[in-house]
Each structure stands twice: as structure tokens, then as C-alpha cells.
Amino acid sequence: MSVVVEQYNPEWPQHFERIKSTLKLFLSEVDVLSIEHVGSTSVPGLAAKPIIDIDIIVTKENLDDAVSALVRHGEFTYLGELGIVDRHALRDPDQRPPRNIYVCVDGAFQTRNHLSVRDTLRSNPELRDEYGQIKLQLAALDLNIVDYIDAKSSIIQKILTKAGLLATEELAAIHAVNKKGHRQGAIKTNRLVLREFVMKDVAPFHALESIPEVVRYQTFEPRTLEQAKEEVVKIIQNSCVTPRAHFELAVVHEGNFIGRVGALLKRTDEHGEALNLPHANLWFSFIPESHGKGFATEAMRAFIPVLPSPNILEIECDPRNTGSWKMAERLGFKKVSLTEKAYECKGEWVDSLVYQKTVWVSADL
């Protein structure tokens, strides 16, 4: 999903006012300090992604009440802090127009960050135009949102330094948040794009994981739409945890979601002792229409180098799941164990087949 940046639209403040009116109804029983239009759409004359960013500013004591009110009255989806302390993201089910809603703690440096950027750009046309030009140039490069945010972190630092309202350590913290870290930009192969999950993936993820054939050898039944949404939220939340342990990317072919690849990285044993090498348990699932075309192998070859190395890669599966163990063999994994009746799954005892491969520097696949 490439970032789209548009020239300033004078309707954006009007959109904000309408959304604000609805938010005030949902929050009528909560002591809210202010509801602020932030982000680039709040700066007259600035090119921006056509997404209305809104900060609902509350005291720490009223944070939970504000979040609960939006979930209860507005059926918002709570996404958590997403790696940014005291800024809580929620997904508004009404995305006409698209919007980002945050409940922010008053006085927190991330709250001051949003307000400082907005106010500085409103009062400094030269800096506003420089920022807008950079945004348009980056959008022309066909970047996804992770790479886009990373690429404009330097100009954001320039704006914040000009504002002069944040301490040096706060500027450093904001710079670290804007750098992508373990979050992945678009990974492109000959036929595929691998990228981080977004909330728009709920429907295609449900379409995938609700197919009995796809989950035949999983410990869970076909997922409901609500379960799919909960899983996508967890994937998004886990992508922001540092150090990252849960890596999971959507796989896209010709603009369509066709599957997912993932890994859970273990750095300690069951006693909390550090492992000699981290252990990465891998998984993948793809829509049946994509089977037999090499998409899963192509995706896994691109995905594995994303994982921190050195590590021990592992694919564990029911031996009847020929797709999994044949994938392991194509990737150069070696069979290390076969345990009969290892665990009970969906009312039957199943065997466990384990393949492993050690990666020291970079994956040679």
C-alpha cells in the first residue's frame, strides 16, 4: 500500500470539525481537556496524506475512561500505544474520510510533539513548504508507510528543533520512534510484496483463515471475522514491541492479499536463561488458489533474512501436512525429530515433525 500525498484541501478542517462533534458525543461523560486537529491536514497550505489526525487530550487519570467510552459508544477498536508511550491509538469504524484517532496524555512529550509540529508549520511558511515538497517527493517514490515515515524523520527533527519546545532526550526519543527499527518496509520479490499488516487486512485475513483447508493442521478452528480482527490487532501491536519477537508480514500478489508468513523468536529458555542462539519458529499460510505456484517458497526466502541472526530456524508440523515439510526441505532445512502422538489437536493425537536450519550471518536460501 503506497503512500498517497495530496495538495492541501480546504475541506480537511471541515472534516475535522464534523469528526470532533461525533467524538464529543461519545466522550460526553469523560473529562476531556481538548480535541485537537494535528498532523499535516491541520496546516493550511501543506501537502498531506488525506487522513485526518486527531489527538484527544486527557489527564492520565481520565485515559482509561476516554478509551473505554470510544470502544463502548463508538465501537472503536483499541490498538494500544504501538510503541509510543502515552499515545493510545484507536481505529474508528467510520473511515469516511480516513482518520487516525489518538487518546493522548496531557503534557507527555509525544503530545507536545504533535502540537509543536503543527504550530511551528502554521507559523513558518518557508519550513511548511520545504516539508510539503519533501512529502511529495517521497510519495513519488512509491514508498509504503513504514519507509515513508522513516525517510522523513530528518525533516521532522528539523521542525521540532525549530519549535524549541522539547528537550534533547525527547527529540532523540521521537527520532527513534520515527525510524522503522524492526518494522519492515516493503520487501519486493519477482512477483510478491511482503509488508507489515494494517487494519485493512482484516477482511482478506479472515477470508484466508476461515477456510477449513487452510487451518486443517492448526490448533484453532476456522476463524470468525471478530477473531480475525483480534488477531490482526495483535499482529500490529507486536510489530511495535522492542526488541521484536513476533514477526509477521502480509504477502501481496498483484495488489491482492494472498497469504502471510511469520516467526516467533525465542531468546530465552523456559527458565528465563539466554539461549546460545535465538530460536525462530516459522509458519505460513496462503489461499488455496495460490498453491502450487511457488508463492510460499518465494515469500519465505524473502522473509527469513528479515529475522535477527544468528539464529536457529525451525518448522514444526503434523507429518500429514506435506506442504510444510516439503517447504522446509526446499529451503534447506534438515529433519531433526519425529515424535509420535506429541499433542492432542481437535480431538485427535497427532505426531510432530521438526525441521531446523542454523543461520549465522545471513540466510543462504
FENPE-V889103 format. One line per field, one symbol per residue. phi: phi as a letter, one per 40 degrees, with the letter a starting at -180 (. if undefined). burial: + if it has 24 or more other C-alpha atoms within 12 Angstrom, else -. Layout:
phi=???
burial=???
//
This chain:
phi=.ccbbbcdbccdccddcccdccccccbcbbcbcabbcbgcccbdgccaccbccbbccbcdcbcccccccccccbfcbcbgcfgbcgbbcbbcccbbcdabbbbbcdgcccccddcccdcccccbdccdcccccccccccccgcccccccccbcccccccccccgbbcdccccccccccccfccbccbbbdbbbbaccbcccdccccdccccdccbdbccbcdccccccccccdccccccbcbccbbbabcbbbfgbcbiabaabcbbbcccgcccdbdbbcbaaabcdcccgbgcccccccccdcccdbcabcabbacdcccdcccddcccgcbcbabbcfcacafgbcbcbbbbbacbcbbccb
burial=+-+-++++---++-++--++--++-++--+-++++++++++++++++++++++++++++---++-++-+++--+-+++++++++++++++++------++++++++-+++++++++++++++----+++-++++++-++---+++++++++++-+++++++-+-++----+--++-++++-++++++----++++++++-+++++++++++--++-++---++----++-+++++++++++--++++++++++--++++++++++++----------++++++++++--+----+++++++++++++++++++++++++-+-++++++--+++++----------------++++++++---+--
//
